[in-house]
């Protein structure tokens, strides 16, 4: 049985057979750029949250609170879809 706690333990071409296991994978260390939110520009439209493939946008009471960096891969989708350009990608 593969240790599902760490993606580095997976064999190349291996299958993930346990549904809903993405919370166990800390994929944030794949990132080379980090999203930075300018809260003065943010209108809490939640577009970044909707489009984030890693569920990394932190929301509380319908308001953006930040980014869960342990899962954010730095893909930049959040910055691309933000209608107010409140998110920029910064190199790490």
Secondary structure, DSSP 8 states (H G I E B T S, - for coil): ---TT-GGGS-TT----STT-GGG--GGGG-SEEEEE-TTT-----HHHHH-TT--EEEETTEEEEE-TTT-----HHHHH-TT--EEEEE-
